[in-house]
């Protein structure tokens, strides 16, 4: 079998083994003009009939190299035209000029966004990228040098998110260059690939040539390592997902609450995966989340402090809240010192809490169930004078909780009930001349309860729960 047919068969085997394509798929081929993408397009073009697919060519112009980018776009467009394939392109413009992440990362994100836009526009099922075995080996080494765990060492997946495929992932760069030479195919070279200020380029140009002296098959072995790691990684991720689905509580906006007792019983390897799953659900992705972050969360979970927190990348926080580990987006701070005056019976809208409080006075005849809702309270109206105030918790607050005989600091009351510190800020407090009447949602003051001597009753209610039912009080 000649080299050209052998390479096509190798790519076809990679596609079949990883189930990258189905008959009838439309595939967006990312064509940069470099050797890998040119090889990818040519091989997929020749495999259209065997796999029953059709192709659309897409090129993203990063607009970072004036003159060169334009000629590169012309080259790839002419290649698409020569094959009579649809062609889509887009210029990056100023989108890559500024941002918190590196230019390389912003360029990658913009490129993937463009390819996804094209996929949706042309109603394609797959996006094909030209990553090869050398890219895989470089990625594994780069992540090893950065201290990545098994997930990082799993490298570049051949098939991701049921739509991104990498048919050349088992081809060495030398095989790609040989194929292009045999086919007489032209391509463009990116001079930035020689810039050794970038870690990947230093690995490619300096480290790998040295490693080849010790192990000539270093590329294949690193690719094999990635495949082994990926197999283990997939199993562990699936186990973690099953565990979270069965044990964790899900709240609004991606909030995940994990009970510490069953979490502590997990094997260490699975603990890390559960944490990563929870972070992904709360924050959407794991970019910039590393080993030290997972270890910090593990320390908080195993520590003696009943409340602690770890701030993480992507605006996510992990909190130890007594017997739970809670993952969520950082909550917006509740306005400090909110305070509303309630002049008498009627309705008042509390803007900071986005709800309405309703005061009603009634004769003590037959009262409804006084425990119907934590957000409804009945007080002895004869012991109350207006105006009342509704405000948030302040240091030094004290009251006599219903059923108790003495004053209690509100802070200690919260601690006894294991009310998380971030929730304390959101709990409204009803007062009369600086005397606490009701810690709303929790307990009234014993001095203002309805008794046999009560003549008139003040009913206070909220039109909705101020705290979500999933918030642990």
C-alpha positions as CSV (number, residue, x, y, z in Angstrom):
1,X,0.0,0.0,0.0
2,X,1.5,3.4,-1.0
3,X,2.0,6.1,1.7
4,X,-0.9,8.3,0.4
5,X,-3.5,5.5,0.6
6,X,-2.1,4.4,4.0
7,X,-2.6,7.8,5.5
8,X,-6.1,8.1,4.2
9,X,-6.9,4.7,5.7
10,X,-5.3,5.7,9.0
11,X,-7.6,8.8,9.2
12,X,-10.6,6.8,8.2
13,X,-9.8,4.3,11.0
14,X,-9.5,7.2,13.5
15,X,-12.9,8.5,12.4
16,X,-14.6,5.1,12.7
17,X,-12.9,4.1,16.0
18,X,-14.0,7.4,17.6
19,X,-17.4,7.4,15.9
20,X,-16.7,11.0,14.7
21,X,-19.1,10.9,11.7
22,X,-22.5,9.6,10.8
23,X,-23.9,9.2,7.3
24,X,-25.5,12.5,6.1
25,X,-23.4,14.7,8.4
26,X,-22.5,18.2,7.2
27,X,-19.0,19.1,8.4
28,X,-17.5,22.6,8.9
29,X,-13.8,22.2,8.1
30,X,-11.6,24.9,9.8
31,X,-9.1,25.9,7.2
32,X,-6.3,28.2,8.4
33,X,-4.1,27.5,5.3
34,X,-1.4,25.8,7.3
35,X,-0.2,22.2,6.5
36,X,-2.5,20.5,9.0
37,X,-5.7,22.1,7.9
38,X,-4.9,21.7,4.2
39,X,-4.2,18.0,4.7
40,X,-7.5,17.7,6.7
41,X,-9.6,19.3,4.0
42,X,-8.1,17.2,1.2
43,X,-8.5,13.9,3.1
44,X,-12.1,14.7,4.1
45,X,-12.9,15.8,0.6
46,X,-11.7,12.3,-0.6
47,X,-13.7,10.6,2.1
48,X,-17.0,12.4,1.3
49,X,-18.5,9.5,-0.5
50,X,-17.3,6.6,1.8
51,X,-18.7,8.4,4.9
52,X,-21.7,10.1,3.2
53,X,-20.8,13.6,4.3
54,X,-20.7,17.1,2.7
55,X,-18.3,19.8,3.6
56,X,-18.3,23.6,4.3
57,X,-15.0,25.5,4.5
58,X,-14.6,28.1,7.2
59,X,-11.7,30.5,7.8
60,X,-11.2,32.9,10.7
61,X,-9.0,36.0,9.9
62,X,-7.4,37.0,13.2
63,X,-6.4,40.4,11.8
64,X,-3.2,40.4,13.7
65,X,-0.8,40.4,10.7
66,X,-1.6,43.1,8.2
67,X,-1.0,42.0,4.7
68,X,-0.3,38.4,5.6
69,X,-3.8,37.7,6.9
70,X,-5.4,39.0,3.7
71,X,-3.3,36.9,1.4
72,X,-3.9,33.9,3.6
73,X,-7.7,34.4,3.3
74,X,-7.4,34.7,-0.5
75,X,-5.4,31.4,-0.5
76,X,-7.9,29.4,1.5
77,X,-10.8,30.9,-0.5
78,X,-9.2,29.8,-3.7
79,X,-8.7,26.3,-2.3
80,X,-12.4,26.1,-1.4
81,X,-13.4,27.3,-4.9
82,X,-11.1,24.7,-6.6
83,X,-13.0,22.0,-4.7
84,X,-16.3,23.7,-5.4
85,X,-17.1,23.9,-1.7
86,X,-19.1,26.6,0.2
87,X,-16.8,29.1,1.9
88,X,-17.3,31.2,5.0
89,X,-15.0,33.7,6.6
90,X,-14.9,36.5,9.2
91,X,-12.4,39.1,10.3
92,X,-11.7,39.4,14.0
93,X,-11.6,43.2,14.0
94,X,-10.9,44.8,17.4
95,X,-12.3,41.9,19.5
96,X,-8.7,40.5,20.1
97,X,-7.1,43.8,21.1
98,X,-8.0,43.9,24.8
99,X,-9.2,41.5,27.5
100,X,-8.2,39.9,30.8
101,X,-6.9,36.7,29.2
102,X,-3.9,36.2,27.0
103,X,-4.0,37.1,23.3
104,X,-3.6,33.4,22.5
105,X,-6.6,32.5,24.6
106,X,-8.8,35.3,23.2
107,X,-7.9,34.3,19.7
108,X,-8.8,30.7,20.4
109,X,-12.2,31.7,21.9
110,X,-13.0,34.0,19.0
111,X,-12.1,31.3,16.5
112,X,-14.3,28.7,18.2
113,X,-17.2,31.1,18.5
114,X,-16.9,31.8,14.7
115,X,-16.9,28.1,13.9
116,X,-19.9,27.5,16.0
117,X,-21.7,30.4,14.3
118,X,-21.0,28.9,10.9
119,X,-22.1,25.4,12.1
120,X,-25.4,26.8,13.2
121,X,-25.9,28.9,10.1
122,X,-25.3,26.1,7.6
123,X,-27.0,23.5,9.9
124,X,-23.9,21.4,10.1
125,X,-23.5,18.6,12.7
126,X,-19.7,18.6,13.1
127,X,-16.7,21.0,13.2
128,X,-13.4,19.4,12.0
129,X,-10.1,20.7,13.3
130,X,-6.6,19.8,12.2
131,X,-4.8,18.8,15.4
132,X,-2.3,16.0,15.0
133,X,-0.3,13.6,17.1
134,X,2.5,16.1,17.5
135,X,0.0,18.7,18.8
136,X,-1.2,16.0,21.3
137,X,2.4,15.3,22.5
138,X,3.2,19.0,22.9
139,X,-0.1,19.5,24.8
140,X,0.7,16.6,27.2
141,X,4.2,17.9,27.9
142,X,3.0,21.5,28.3
143,X,0.4,20.5,30.9
144,X,2.8,18.2,32.7
145,X,5.2,21.1,33.0
146,X,2.4,23.3,34.4
147,X,1.4,20.6,37.0
148,X,-1.8,19.3,35.5
149,X,-3.6,16.3,36.9
150,X,-5.1,13.3,35.0
151,X,-7.7,15.5,33.2
152,X,-5.0,17.8,31.8
153,X,-2.8,14.9,30.8
154,X,-5.7,13.4,28.9
155,X,-4.6,15.9,26.3
156,X,-6.7,16.8,23.2
157,X,-9.9,14.7,22.9
158,X,-10.4,13.3,19.4
159,X,-14.2,14.0,19.7
160,X,-15.7,16.7,22.0
161,X,-19.2,17.9,22.8
162,X,-20.7,15.6,20.1
163,X,-19.6,18.1,17.4
164,X,-15.9,18.9,17.4
165,X,-13.8,16.2,15.7
166,X,-10.1,15.9,15.1
167,X,-9.6,13.2,12.3
168,X,-5.8,13.8,12.1
169,X,-5.1,13.3,15.9
170,X,-3.2,10.0,15.2
171,X,-1.1,11.4,12.3
172,X,2.5,12.6,13.0
173,X,3.4,15.9,11.5
174,X,6.0,14.1,9.3
175,X,3.2,12.0,7.8
176,X,1.2,15.1,7.1
177,X,4.1,16.8,5.3
178,X,4.7,13.7,3.3
179,X,1.1,13.5,2.3
180,X,1.1,17.1,1.1
181,X,4.3,16.5,-0.9
182,X,2.9,13.4,-2.6
183,X,-0.3,15.3,-3.5
184,X,1.5,18.4,-4.6
185,X,-0.6,20.6,-2.3
186,X,0.4,24.1,-1.4
187,X,0.1,25.6,2.1
188,X,1.1,28.8,4.0
189,X,3.5,28.9,6.9
190,X,2.8,30.9,10.1
191,X,6.0,32.6,11.3
192,X,4.6,32.8,14.8
193,X,5.2,29.1,15.1
194,X,9.0,29.9,15.4
195,X,8.5,32.3,18.3
196,X,10.2,30.6,21.2
197,X,8.7,33.1,23.7
198,X,5.6,30.8,23.6
199,X,5.9,27.7,25.7
200,X,4.4,25.4,23.1
201,X,6.9,26.5,20.5
202,X,9.8,25.9,22.9
203,X,8.5,22.4,23.6
204,X,8.2,21.8,19.9
205,X,11.5,23.3,18.8
206,X,13.8,22.6,21.8
207,X,12.4,20.0,24.2
208,X,10.9,17.3,21.9
209,X,14.0,17.0,19.7
210,X,16.0,16.3,22.9
211,X,13.5,13.7,24.1
212,X,13.6,11.9,20.8
213,X,17.3,11.2,21.5
214,X,16.2,9.1,24.5
215,X,13.0,7.7,23.0
216,X,12.5,7.9,19.2
217,X,8.8,7.0,19.5
218,X,8.2,9.8,22.1
219,X,5.2,11.2,20.0
220,X,3.4,7.9,19.9
221,X,4.1,7.2,23.6
222,X,2.8,10.6,24.7
223,X,-0.3,10.1,22.5
224,X,-0.8,6.6,24.1
225,X,-0.4,8.2,27.6
226,X,-3.1,10.8,26.7
227,X,-5.4,8.0,25.5
228,X,-4.9,6.0,28.8
229,X,-5.5,9.1,30.9
230,X,-8.6,10.0,28.8
231,X,-10.1,6.6,29.3
232,X,-9.7,6.8,33.1
233,X,-10.8,10.4,33.1
234,X,-14.1,9.7,31.3
235,X,-14.9,6.9,33.9
236,X,-14.1,9.1,36.9
237,X,-16.1,12.0,35.5
238,X,-19.1,9.7,34.9
239,X,-18.9,8.4,38.4
240,X,-18.7,11.9,39.8
241,X,-21.7,13.0,37.7
242,X,-23.8,10.1,38.9
243,X,-22.8,10.8,42.6
244,X,-23.7,14.5,42.3
245,X,-27.0,13.7,40.6
246,X,-28.0,11.4,43.4
247,X,-26.6,13.2,46.4
248,X,-26.2,16.9,45.8
249,X,-29.0,19.5,46.0
250,X,-29.4,21.9,43.0
251,X,-30.5,25.5,43.5
252,X,-31.2,28.5,41.4
253,X,-28.5,29.9,39.0
254,X,-26.5,26.7,39.0
255,X,-26.0,26.6,42.8
256,X,-24.8,23.1,44.0
257,X,-24.9,22.0,47.7
258,X,-23.0,18.9,48.7
259,X,-23.6,17.3,52.1
260,X,-20.2,16.8,53.8
261,X,-20.8,13.5,55.5
262,X,-21.2,11.4,52.3
263,X,-18.6,13.6,50.5
264,X,-16.0,12.8,53.2
265,X,-16.5,9.0,52.6
266,X,-15.5,9.3,49.0
267,X,-12.1,8.1,47.7
268,X,-9.7,11.0,47.3
269,X,-9.6,10.7,43.5
270,X,-13.4,10.9,43.3
271,X,-13.6,13.8,45.7
272,X,-11.5,15.9,43.2
273,X,-13.9,15.0,40.4
274,X,-17.0,15.8,42.4
275,X,-15.5,19.2,43.2
276,X,-14.7,19.8,39.5
277,X,-18.2,18.8,38.5
278,X,-19.7,21.1,41.0
279,X,-17.5,24.0,39.9
280,X,-18.4,23.3,36.3
281,X,-22.1,23.4,37.1
282,X,-21.8,26.6,39.2
283,X,-19.5,28.5,36.9
284,X,-19.9,27.0,33.4
285,X,-16.2,26.0,32.8
286,X,-13.0,25.0,34.5
287,X,-10.6,27.4,32.7
288,X,-7.9,28.6,35.1
289,X,-9.1,26.2,37.9
290,X,-6.1,24.2,39.0
291,X,-4.9,21.6,41.5
292,X,-4.3,24.3,44.2
293,X,-8.0,25.4,44.0
294,X,-9.3,21.8,44.4
295,X,-6.9,21.3,47.3
296,X,-8.1,24.5,49.0
297,X,-11.7,23.3,48.7
298,X,-10.8,19.9,50.2
299,X,-9.1,21.6,53.1
300,X,-12.2,23.7,53.8
301,X,-14.4,20.6,53.6
302,X,-12.1,18.7,56.0
303,X,-11.4,21.6,58.4
304,X,-12.8,22.5,61.7
305,X,-14.2,25.9,60.9
306,X,-18.0,25.6,60.4
307,X,-18.0,28.4,57.9
308,X,-15.3,29.2,55.4
309,X,-15.0,30.1,51.7
310,X,-12.7,29.8,48.7
311,X,-12.9,32.4,45.9
312,X,-12.2,30.8,42.5
313,X,-11.7,31.9,38.9
314,X,-14.7,32.7,36.7
315,X,-16.5,34.4,39.5
316,X,-17.3,31.2,41.4
317,X,-17.1,30.7,45.2
318,X,-17.0,27.4,47.2
319,X,-18.3,27.8,50.8
320,X,-18.3,25.5,53.8
321,X,-21.7,26.2,55.4
322,X,-21.8,24.0,58.5
323,X,-22.5,20.5,57.2
324,X,-22.6,21.4,53.5
325,X,-20.2,22.5,50.7
326,X,-21.9,25.1,48.5
327,X,-20.8,26.1,45.0
328,X,-22.2,29.2,43.4
329,X,-21.6,32.3,41.5
330,X,-20.5,35.1,43.9
331,X,-23.7,36.7,45.2
332,X,-24.3,40.3,44.7
333,X,-23.8,42.1,48.0
334,X,-27.1,42.9,49.8
335,X,-27.4,46.7,50.3
336,X,-26.0,47.5,53.7
337,X,-28.2,49.2,56.3
338,X,-31.5,48.9,54.3
339,X,-34.3,50.3,56.5
340,X,-38.0,50.9,55.7
341,X,-40.6,52.7,57.9
342,X,-44.0,51.1,58.2
343,X,-46.5,53.7,59.3
344,X,-49.4,51.4,60.0
345,X,-51.5,48.6,58.4
346,X,-51.3,48.3,54.7
347,X,-48.8,47.2,52.0
348,X,-45.2,48.4,51.6
349,X,-42.8,47.5,48.8
350,X,-39.3,46.7,50.0
351,X,-37.1,47.4,47.0
352,X,-33.9,45.9,48.5
353,X,-35.7,42.6,49.1
354,X,-37.9,42.8,45.9
355,X,-41.0,41.9,47.8
356,X,-44.0,43.4,49.6
357,X,-44.7,43.3,53.3
358,X,-48.4,43.4,54.4
359,X,-49.6,44.5,57.8
360,X,-53.2,43.6,58.9
361,X,-54.9,44.2,62.2
362,X,-57.8,41.9,63.2
363,X,-59.9,40.9,66.2
364,X,-58.7,37.9,68.0
365,X,-61.6,35.5,67.2
366,X,-60.6,32.6,65.1
367,X,-57.1,32.8,63.8
368,X,-55.8,30.8,60.8
369,X,-53.1,28.2,61.4
370,X,-50.3,30.3,62.9
371,X,-47.6,28.0,61.6
372,X,-48.8,28.0,58.0
373,X,-45.7,29.7,56.7
374,X,-42.4,31.0,58.1
375,X,-43.1,34.3,56.3
376,X,-46.3,35.0,58.2
377,X,-46.3,36.1,61.8
378,X,-49.1,37.0,64.3
379,X,-48.3,39.5,67.1
380,X,-50.1,41.1,70.0
381,X,-51.2,44.4,68.5
382,X,-51.8,45.9,71.9
383,X,-48.0,45.8,72.7
384,X,-47.0,47.5,69.5
385,X,-46.8,51.2,68.5
386,X,-46.2,52.6,65.1
387,X,-44.1,53.3,63.1
388,X,-42.5,49.9,62.8
389,X,-39.2,49.4,61.0
390,X,-38.0,46.6,58.7
391,X,-34.2,46.4,58.4
392,X,-31.4,44.0,58.1
393,X,-29.3,42.5,60.9
394,X,-27.0,44.8,62.9
395,X,-24.2,43.9,65.4
396,X,-25.5,44.0,69.0
397,X,-29.1,43.0,68.1
398,X,-30.8,41.0,70.9
399,X,-34.3,39.6,71.5
400,X,-36.1,36.9,73.5
401,X,-36.8,34.0,71.1
402,X,-40.3,32.6,71.4
403,X,-40.4,30.0,74.1
404,X,-37.3,31.2,75.9
405,X,-37.1,33.1,79.1
406,X,-34.1,35.4,78.5
407,X,-32.5,37.7,76.0
408,X,-30.3,36.1,73.3
409,X,-27.8,37.8,71.0
410,X,-29.2,37.5,67.5
411,X,-25.7,36.5,66.2
412,X,-25.7,33.6,68.7
413,X,-29.2,32.7,67.7
414,X,-28.1,32.5,64.1
415,X,-25.1,30.3,65.0
416,X,-27.3,28.0,67.0
417,X,-29.6,27.5,64.0
418,X,-26.5,27.2,61.7
419,X,-27.7,30.1,59.5
420,X,-24.9,30.9,57.0
421,X,-23.3,34.3,57.4
422,X,-24.2,35.4,53.8
423,X,-27.9,34.6,54.4
424,X,-27.9,36.5,57.7
425,X,-27.4,39.7,55.7
426,X,-30.6,39.0,53.7
427,X,-33.0,38.2,56.6
428,X,-35.3,41.2,57.3
429,X,-35.8,42.2,61.0
430,X,-39.0,43.8,62.2
431,X,-38.6,46.3,65.0
432,X,-40.5,48.7,67.2
433,X,-38.5,51.5,68.8
434,X,-35.3,49.4,68.4
435,X,-37.0,46.4,70.0
436,X,-37.0,43.3,67.8
437,X,-40.4,42.0,67.1
438,X,-39.7,39.3,64.5
439,X,-36.6,37.8,62.9
440,X,-38.6,37.3,59.7
441,X,-38.8,33.7,58.6
442,X,-37.4,32.4,61.8
443,X,-38.8,33.5,65.2
444,X,-40.9,36.2,66.9
445,X,-39.9,37.8,70.2
446,X,-41.6,36.1,73.1
447,X,-42.9,39.4,74.6
448,X,-45.1,40.0,71.5
449,X,-46.7,36.6,71.1
450,X,-50.5,36.2,71.0
451,X,-51.8,35.1,74.5
452,X,-55.2,34.6,76.2
453,X,-55.1,38.3,77.1
454,X,-54.6,39.5,73.5
455,X,-57.5,41.5,72.2
456,X,-56.3,42.5,68.7
457,X,-53.8,40.7,66.5
458,X,-51.3,42.1,64.0
459,X,-50.7,39.8,61.1
460,X,-47.5,40.5,59.1
461,X,-46.9,38.6,55.9
462,X,-44.6,38.7,52.9
463,X,-46.0,38.3,49.4
464,X,-43.3,35.8,48.6
465,X,-40.4,33.9,50.3
466,X,-37.6,36.4,50.8
467,X,-35.1,33.6,50.8
468,X,-35.3,30.6,48.4
469,X,-36.6,27.4,49.9
470,X,-33.3,25.9,49.0
471,X,-31.4,28.3,51.3
472,X,-30.5,26.4,54.5
473,X,-31.6,28.2,57.6
